[in-house]
Amino acid sequence: AMWFVPPAGFFGLVVPAFAATWKVFAGSLPHPSVELLGAFVPLAAIVAGARRDFLRRHLPELTLLAVLLVLMLLPSAGPFRWSFRWLPLFHLVLALLGAVTLQKRAAKFALGLIALTAAAAFAFDKEPQATLLHAAIVAALCLVWFFVEHPAMPVTITAAMIVLTFVTFSHRGEVPVWRYDETLREPGVLDPARRYLAMYDFDSTIAKDEHGRSTRGLRAELRPGNIPMLAGLEFINGYSPLGLAALRNVFDVDAHGPMNARRAELFLRYKSGPGELLHQLGVDGLVVPEAMARRHAEILARNGWRPAARIADALVLHRERIHSPVFKAAAAVKIADQRQAYAAIFSQHTPVLYTSGPGKRYWPRDLRIAEETRNSTHVVFEDKGGETLLVFRRPWLPGWRATIDGKPAPVLRANMIMPAVEVPPDAFDVRLYYRPTSLVAGLAIAALSLVVLVVVAAKT
């Protein structure tokens, strides 16, 4: 539940410098409400024009604005888990309502809002100096607006607030930034044909201030966050703001990719060998802190890992390339309890299927075709045999669908993080494709909304 707007943060509608306590990457810290920048003049206009006829005429828009306010206060589900993603629509509705009701008397109400926010800063603002300074500057502009009725004043006040906010807070670092040069647009010692797991921790790539805020990124050459994408490199623990909860649970990774050191040690010791979890996932490259790699040098060598290069204080390890987009399991256990399934991942040497039923042994039949695209995988077997379990080397999501010889088939969840399909002995053709129900529902709702808009527009 990070980054949703706290109640005290709404004073940022007036002065975005207002630093309430937000839940950000580094924890609960003072954060200026810069996400609310630009709302001051529209808010003052709405307050000034809030008369009965205005409320009656614009009731739908005001209702929508209220709903958006509620959503911003909640850690809402799905892709809007970070509720500030609702803010663009909120700002649009607020600006339109402010535009239709803007009048000279709004300057008086703007001064009142500034005074109220300045008073609140003494009680709720964690860093009130900037808020009070900005409030004083904007109050002076509002006084000019009060005495000089000119259409440029609302724009001038909004522009001044934007400039003040960015000049004051351009150095803030709740979201870490890595500075990099053009060499990071090239793979360098890393192989674009491999799939990597970065095993360094967050503190290796970030600098923090006295409040625990992430002030700047370090060691960009380790390629944290989304930097690997610039060179076409594949890291399974790159930047993922929404993220897959299962991946975080299994690998204990930060939103920017770095991995908990104890979990990294666990993977090196128990899950880096042939047929183990990293192999099932298709990981054939590691970026490991040198000290950690040396502690486990014997295990890594036994599992086929060899040093390939050095980056900063980390070693790049490679093993034999993994070419197939699927892993053919010889056996699997089935566990229907989520907590037990997660625990079993680190105690079993075979895939753990998150479903009910007894464990099985499978027949790993040879493949004639194994093709992968962005949203699908197509597999054709060479011949008949026993029942086969295919574990697809891609992240599990609820939207995966499968067919076996053209007929729908259930998609299982392997190790909580990969899709899997049980293939009957006499089946040959297996297709996995991504088609989430939410996409179909969204298209249907959008199409219906368009029809309604056209009908309403035609009538009015």
C-alpha positions as CSV (number, residue, x, y, z in Angstrom):
1,A,0.0,0.0,0.0
2,M,2.6,2.6,-1.2
3,W,2.1,6.0,-2.6
4,F,-1.6,6.5,-2.0
5,V,-2.5,10.1,-0.9
6,P,-2.7,10.5,2.9
7,P,-5.4,12.8,4.3
8,A,-2.9,15.5,5.3
9,G,-1.5,15.3,1.8
10,F,-4.5,17.0,0.4
11,F,-3.2,20.4,1.7
12,G,-0.9,19.9,-1.3
13,L,-3.9,20.8,-3.5
14,V,-3.1,24.4,-2.3
15,V,0.6,24.3,-1.7
16,P,2.3,21.2,-3.1
17,A,5.3,21.8,-0.9
18,F,3.2,20.5,2.0
19,A,5.1,17.5,3.3
20,A,2.8,15.0,4.9
21,T,3.9,11.4,5.8
22,W,3.5,9.2,2.7
23,K,4.4,5.5,2.4
24,V,7.1,5.5,-0.2
25,F,9.8,3.1,-1.4
26,A,12.0,3.6,1.7
27,G,9.1,3.5,4.2
28,S,6.9,6.1,5.8
29,L,8.6,9.4,5.2
30,P,7.9,13.1,4.7
31,H,6.9,13.6,1.0
32,P,5.9,16.9,-0.6
33,S,2.5,16.5,-2.4
34,V,3.9,17.3,-5.8
35,E,1.4,14.8,-7.4
36,L,-1.3,17.4,-6.6
37,L,0.5,20.3,-8.3
38,G,-1.7,22.5,-10.4
39,A,-5.0,22.1,-8.5
40,F,-4.8,25.4,-6.5
41,V,-6.6,27.8,-8.9
42,P,-9.3,25.4,-10.0
43,L,-10.0,24.5,-6.4
44,A,-10.3,28.2,-5.5
45,A,-12.6,28.8,-8.4
46,I,-14.9,25.9,-7.5
47,V,-15.1,27.0,-3.8
48,A,-15.9,30.6,-4.9
49,G,-18.6,29.5,-7.4
50,A,-20.2,26.7,-5.3
51,R,-23.7,28.1,-5.4
52,R,-26.9,26.1,-5.7
53,D,-27.3,26.5,-9.5
54,F,-23.7,25.5,-10.1
55,L,-24.1,22.4,-7.8
56,R,-27.3,21.4,-9.6
57,R,-25.9,21.9,-13.1
58,H,-22.6,20.0,-12.5
59,L,-23.7,17.3,-10.1
60,P,-22.4,14.5,-12.2
61,E,-18.9,16.0,-12.5
62,L,-18.8,16.9,-8.8
63,T,-19.9,13.3,-8.0
64,L,-17.1,12.0,-10.2
65,L,-14.6,14.3,-8.4
66,A,-15.8,13.0,-5.0
67,V,-15.4,9.4,-6.1
68,L,-11.9,10.1,-7.3
69,L,-11.0,11.6,-4.0
70,V,-12.1,8.5,-2.2
71,L,-10.1,6.3,-4.6
72,M,-7.0,8.4,-4.0
73,L,-7.3,7.7,-0.3
74,L,-7.5,3.9,-0.8
75,P,-4.8,1.4,-1.8
76,S,-7.1,0.2,-4.6
77,A,-6.7,-3.2,-6.2
78,G,-5.1,-4.4,-9.4
79,P,-3.1,-2.1,-11.7
80,F,-4.3,0.9,-9.7
81,R,-2.7,-0.4,-6.5
82,W,-0.8,2.9,-6.4
83,S,-3.8,5.1,-6.1
84,F,-2.1,8.2,-7.4
85,R,-2.6,6.7,-10.8
86,W,-6.1,8.2,-10.6
87,L,-4.7,11.7,-10.3
88,P,-4.6,12.6,-14.0
89,L,-8.4,12.1,-14.3
90,F,-8.8,13.9,-11.0
91,H,-6.8,16.9,-12.3
92,L,-8.8,16.9,-15.6
93,V,-12.2,17.0,-13.9
94,L,-11.0,19.6,-11.4
95,A,-9.6,21.8,-14.1
96,L,-12.8,21.6,-16.2
97,L,-15.0,22.5,-13.3
98,G,-12.7,25.3,-12.3
99,A,-12.7,26.7,-15.8
100,V,-16.5,26.9,-16.1
101,T,-16.9,28.7,-12.7
102,L,-13.8,30.9,-12.7
103,Q,-14.5,34.5,-11.6
104,K,-12.8,37.5,-9.9
105,R,-14.1,36.6,-6.5
106,A,-12.0,33.4,-6.6
107,A,-9.0,35.5,-5.6
108,K,-10.5,36.1,-2.2
109,F,-11.1,32.4,-1.7
110,A,-7.7,31.6,-2.9
111,L,-6.2,33.8,-0.2
112,G,-8.4,32.0,2.3
113,L,-7.1,28.6,1.2
114,I,-3.6,29.8,1.4
115,A,-4.1,31.0,5.0
116,L,-5.7,27.7,6.0
117,T,-2.9,25.7,4.5
118,A,-0.2,27.9,6.2
119,A,-2.0,27.3,9.5
120,A,-2.2,23.6,8.9
121,A,1.6,23.5,8.1
122,F,2.4,24.2,11.8
123,A,0.4,21.1,12.9
124,F,0.8,18.5,10.0
125,D,3.7,19.5,7.8
126,K,6.9,17.6,8.5
127,E,9.0,20.3,6.7
128,P,7.0,23.5,7.0
129,Q,9.7,26.0,5.9
130,A,9.2,25.4,2.2
131,T,5.4,25.4,2.6
132,L,5.3,28.7,4.4
133,L,7.7,30.3,1.9
134,H,5.7,29.2,-1.1
135,A,2.4,30.2,0.6
136,A,3.8,33.7,1.2
137,I,4.9,34.1,-2.5
138,V,1.6,32.8,-3.8
139,A,-0.4,34.9,-1.3
140,A,1.3,38.0,-2.7
141,L,0.3,37.0,-6.3
142,C,-3.3,36.4,-5.1
143,L,-3.4,39.9,-3.6
144,V,-2.4,41.2,-7.0
145,W,-5.2,39.1,-8.6
146,F,-7.7,40.5,-6.1
147,F,-7.0,44.1,-7.1
148,V,-6.1,43.5,-10.8
149,E,-8.8,41.7,-12.7
150,H,-6.8,40.3,-15.6
151,P,-7.2,36.9,-17.3
152,A,-3.5,36.2,-17.1
153,M,-3.4,36.1,-13.3
154,P,-4.8,32.6,-12.8
155,V,-2.2,31.3,-15.3
156,T,0.6,33.3,-13.7
157,I,-0.2,31.9,-10.2
158,T,-0.3,28.4,-11.5
159,A,3.0,28.8,-13.4
160,A,4.6,30.3,-10.3
161,M,3.5,27.4,-8.2
162,I,5.0,25.0,-10.8
163,V,8.3,26.8,-10.9
164,L,8.5,27.1,-7.1
165,T,7.8,23.3,-6.7
166,F,10.3,22.1,-9.3
167,V,13.1,24.5,-8.2
168,T,12.7,23.5,-4.6
169,F,12.2,19.8,-4.9
170,S,14.2,18.8,-8.0
171,H,16.8,17.2,-5.7
172,R,14.4,15.0,-3.8
173,G,15.0,11.3,-4.0
174,E,12.0,9.2,-2.8
175,V,12.3,7.6,-6.2
176,P,16.0,6.7,-6.8
177,V,17.7,7.8,-10.0
178,W,20.8,6.3,-11.5
179,R,22.9,8.4,-13.8
180,Y,24.5,6.4,-16.6
181,D,26.6,7.0,-19.7
182,E,26.2,5.7,-23.2
183,T,28.1,2.5,-22.5
184,L,25.0,1.2,-20.7
185,R,23.2,1.2,-24.0
186,E,25.5,-1.7,-25.0
187,P,25.4,-5.2,-23.4
188,G,29.1,-5.0,-22.5
189,V,30.2,-8.2,-20.8
190,L,26.6,-9.4,-20.5
191,D,24.9,-11.6,-23.1
192,P,21.5,-10.5,-24.5
193,A,20.7,-14.1,-25.3
194,R,20.8,-15.1,-21.6
195,R,18.4,-14.6,-18.8
196,Y,20.0,-13.1,-15.7
197,L,19.2,-12.9,-12.0
198,A,20.9,-10.0,-10.1
199,M,21.7,-11.1,-6.6
200,Y,23.1,-7.9,-5.0
201,D,21.0,-6.1,-2.3
202,F,19.4,-2.7,-2.4
203,D,22.1,-1.0,-0.2
204,S,24.7,-1.9,-2.9
205,T,23.0,0.4,-5.4
206,I,21.6,3.3,-3.4
207,A,22.6,6.2,-1.2
208,K,20.3,7.4,1.6
209,D,20.1,10.7,3.5
210,E,19.6,11.1,7.3
211,H,15.8,10.5,6.9
212,G,16.4,7.2,5.1
213,R,15.3,8.6,1.8
214,S,16.9,7.2,-1.3
215,T,18.8,10.2,-2.5
216,R,20.6,8.8,-5.6
217,G,21.5,5.6,-7.3
218,L,25.0,4.0,-7.1
219,R,26.9,1.6,-9.4
220,A,24.7,2.0,-12.5
221,E,27.1,-0.5,-14.2
222,L,25.3,-3.2,-12.1
223,R,22.2,-2.2,-14.2
224,P,19.6,-2.0,-11.4
225,G,16.0,-1.0,-12.1
226,N,15.1,-0.8,-15.8
227,I,18.6,0.0,-17.0
228,P,19.0,-3.5,-18.6
229,M,16.2,-2.7,-21.1
230,L,18.4,0.0,-22.7
231,A,20.8,-2.7,-23.9
232,G,18.2,-5.4,-24.7
233,L,19.2,-7.4,-21.6
234,E,16.8,-9.7,-19.7
235,F,16.9,-9.7,-15.9
236,I,14.0,-11.4,-14.1
237,N,14.3,-9.0,-11.3
238,G,14.3,-5.6,-13.1
239,Y,12.2,-2.6,-12.1
240,S,8.6,-3.5,-11.6
241,P,6.4,-0.8,-9.9
242,L,3.3,-3.0,-9.8
243,G,5.2,-6.3,-9.6
244,L,4.1,-9.8,-9.3
245,A,3.5,-10.7,-5.6
246,A,4.6,-14.3,-6.2
247,L,8.0,-13.2,-7.7
248,R,8.6,-10.9,-4.7
249,N,7.6,-13.7,-2.3
250,V,9.9,-16.3,-3.9
251,F,12.9,-14.1,-4.6
252,D,12.4,-11.4,-2.0
253,V,13.3,-8.6,-4.4
254,D,12.8,-4.9,-4.2
255,A,10.6,-3.0,-6.6
256,H,13.8,-1.8,-8.3
257,G,15.2,-5.4,-8.6
258,P,17.8,-5.8,-5.9
259,M,17.5,-9.0,-3.9
260,N,17.7,-9.7,-0.2
261,A,21.2,-11.1,0.6
262,R,19.9,-14.0,2.7
263,R,17.5,-15.1,0.0
264,A,20.3,-14.8,-2.6
265,E,22.5,-17.1,-0.4
266,L,19.6,-19.6,-0.2
267,F,19.3,-19.7,-4.0
268,L,23.0,-20.1,-4.6
269,R,23.2,-23.0,-2.1
270,Y,20.0,-24.9,-2.9
271,K,18.4,-23.7,-6.1
272,S,21.1,-23.1,-8.6
273,G,21.8,-26.7,-9.7
274,P,20.5,-28.7,-12.8
275,G,16.7,-29.2,-12.6
276,E,16.4,-26.8,-9.7
277,L,14.3,-23.6,-9.6
278,L,16.7,-21.3,-11.5
279,H,17.1,-23.9,-14.2
280,Q,13.3,-24.4,-14.4
281,L,13.0,-20.7,-14.8
282,G,15.6,-20.5,-17.6
283,V,18.2,-18.5,-15.6
284,D,21.6,-19.1,-17.2
285,G,23.3,-15.9,-16.0
286,L,24.0,-14.5,-12.5
287,V,25.3,-11.2,-11.2
288,V,26.6,-12.0,-7.7
289,P,28.6,-9.9,-5.2
290,E,32.1,-11.2,-5.4
291,A,32.3,-12.1,-1.6
292,M,29.2,-14.1,-1.9
293,A,30.3,-15.9,-5.0
294,R,33.6,-16.9,-3.3
295,R,31.8,-18.2,-0.3
296,H,29.9,-20.6,-2.5
297,A,32.5,-21.2,-5.1
298,E,32.5,-25.0,-4.7
299,I,28.7,-25.3,-5.0
300,L,28.6,-23.0,-8.0
301,A,31.4,-24.9,-9.8
302,R,29.6,-28.2,-9.1
303,N,26.4,-26.8,-10.5
304,G,28.1,-25.7,-13.7
305,W,28.5,-22.0,-13.1
306,R,31.7,-20.4,-14.3
307,P,33.0,-16.8,-13.9
308,A,32.5,-14.9,-17.2
309,A,33.3,-11.3,-16.2
310,R,33.5,-8.7,-13.4
311,I,31.2,-5.7,-12.9
312,A,32.1,-3.3,-10.1
313,D,32.4,-5.5,-7.0
314,A,30.2,-8.3,-8.5
315,L,31.0,-11.4,-10.6
316,V,29.0,-12.3,-13.7
317,L,28.5,-16.1,-13.8
318,H,27.4,-18.2,-16.8
319,R,26.5,-21.8,-17.3
320,E,25.4,-23.8,-20.3
321,R,22.9,-21.8,-22.4
322,I,19.3,-22.7,-21.9
323,H,17.5,-22.5,-25.3
324,S,14.1,-24.1,-24.8
325,P,11.1,-21.9,-23.7
326,V,9.8,-24.8,-21.6
327,F,11.0,-27.1,-18.9
328,K,9.9,-30.7,-19.1
329,A,9.6,-32.0,-15.5
330,A,10.1,-35.6,-14.6
331,A,7.9,-35.3,-11.5
332,A,6.0,-32.7,-9.5
333,V,4.2,-32.4,-6.1
334,K,0.8,-30.8,-5.8
335,I,-0.1,-28.6,-2.8
336,A,-3.4,-26.6,-2.5
337,D,-2.4,-24.5,0.5
338,Q,-0.6,-21.3,-0.5
339,R,1.7,-21.0,2.5
340,Q,2.7,-24.6,2.3
341,A,3.3,-24.3,-1.5
342,Y,5.7,-21.4,-1.0
343,A,7.6,-23.4,1.7
344,A,7.8,-26.5,-0.5
345,I,9.5,-24.6,-3.2
346,F,12.7,-24.5,-1.1
347,S,12.4,-28.1,0.2
348,Q,11.5,-29.9,-3.1
349,H,13.8,-30.6,-6.0
350,T,10.8,-30.9,-8.5
351,P,8.2,-28.3,-9.5
352,V,5.5,-27.5,-6.9
353,L,2.1,-27.3,-8.5
354,Y,-0.3,-25.0,-6.7
355,T,-3.3,-27.3,-6.9
356,S,-4.9,-30.3,-5.2
357,G,-4.2,-33.9,-5.9
358,P,-1.4,-36.4,-5.5
359,G,2.1,-35.9,-6.8
360,K,3.0,-37.5,-10.1
361,R,5.8,-38.7,-12.2
362,Y,5.9,-37.6,-15.9
363,W,7.4,-38.6,-19.2
364,P,9.6,-35.8,-20.6
365,R,8.8,-36.4,-24.3
366,D,11.0,-34.9,-27.1
367,L,9.9,-31.7,-28.7
368,R,9.8,-31.1,-32.5
369,I,8.8,-27.4,-32.2
370,A,9.2,-25.0,-29.3
371,E,8.5,-21.4,-30.4
372,E,7.9,-18.4,-28.2
373,T,6.5,-14.9,-29.0
374,R,5.8,-12.0,-26.7
375,N,2.3,-13.3,-25.7
376,S,2.4,-17.0,-26.6
377,T,4.3,-20.3,-26.7
378,H,3.8,-23.1,-29.2
379,V,5.0,-26.6,-28.5
380,V,4.7,-29.7,-30.8
381,F,5.9,-33.1,-29.5
382,E,7.9,-35.5,-31.6
383,D,5.9,-38.6,-30.8
384,K,3.6,-40.1,-28.3
385,G,4.5,-41.2,-24.8
386,G,3.4,-40.9,-21.2
387,E,1.8,-37.8,-19.6
388,T,4.1,-34.8,-19.8
389,L,4.3,-31.7,-17.6
390,L,5.4,-28.6,-19.4
391,V,6.6,-25.7,-17.2
392,F,6.7,-22.5,-19.3
393,R,9.7,-20.3,-18.6
394,R,7.7,-17.1,-18.3
395,P,5.9,-15.3,-15.4
396,W,2.6,-16.8,-14.2
397,L,-0.4,-14.4,-14.6
398,P,-4.2,-15.2,-14.3
399,G,-4.7,-14.3,-18.0
400,W,-2.8,-17.3,-19.4
401,R,-4.9,-19.7,-21.5
402,A,-3.9,-23.0,-23.0
403,T,-5.1,-25.4,-25.7
404,I,-4.1,-29.0,-26.3
405,D,-4.7,-30.2,-29.9
406,G,-7.0,-27.2,-30.3
407,K,-9.1,-27.9,-27.2
408,P,-9.1,-25.7,-24.0
409,A,-6.9,-27.0,-21.2
410,P,-6.3,-25.9,-17.6
411,V,-3.3,-23.8,-16.8
412,L,-1.6,-24.8,-13.6
413,R,0.7,-22.6,-11.5
414,A,4.2,-24.0,-11.0
415,N,6.4,-22.8,-8.1
416,M,3.8,-20.0,-7.7
417,I,5.5,-18.1,-10.5
418,M,5.3,-20.0,-13.8
419,P,2.4,-21.4,-15.9
420,A,2.4,-25.1,-16.5
421,V,0.2,-27.6,-18.5
422,E,-0.2,-31.3,-18.0
423,V,-0.3,-32.9,-21.5
424,P,-2.0,-36.3,-22.0
425,P,0.0,-39.2,-23.6
426,D,-1.7,-39.0,-27.0
427,A,-1.6,-35.2,-27.4
428,F,0.9,-33.4,-29.7
429,D,0.1,-29.7,-30.1
430,V,0.2,-27.3,-27.1
431,R,-0.4,-23.6,-27.2
432,L,-0.1,-21.1,-24.3
433,Y,-1.4,-17.6,-25.0
434,Y,-2.2,-14.6,-22.9
435,R,-5.8,-13.3,-23.0
436,P,-6.9,-11.9,-19.6
437,T,-10.6,-11.6,-18.9
438,S,-10.0,-8.0,-17.8
439,L,-8.8,-7.1,-21.3
440,V,-12.0,-8.5,-22.9
441,A,-14.2,-6.9,-20.3
442,G,-12.4,-3.6,-20.7
443,L,-12.9,-3.6,-24.5
444,A,-16.5,-4.4,-24.0
445,I,-17.0,-1.6,-21.5
446,A,-15.1,0.9,-23.7
447,A,-17.2,-0.1,-26.8
448,L,-20.4,0.3,-24.8
449,S,-19.3,3.7,-23.4
450,L,-18.5,4.9,-27.0
451,V,-22.0,3.9,-28.1
452,V,-23.6,5.7,-25.2
453,L,-21.5,8.9,-25.9
454,V,-22.5,8.8,-29.6
455,V,-26.2,8.4,-28.7
456,V,-26.1,11.2,-26.1
457,A,-24.2,13.5,-28.5
458,A,-26.7,12.8,-31.2
459,K,-29.6,13.8,-29.0
460,T,-28.0,16.9,-27.6
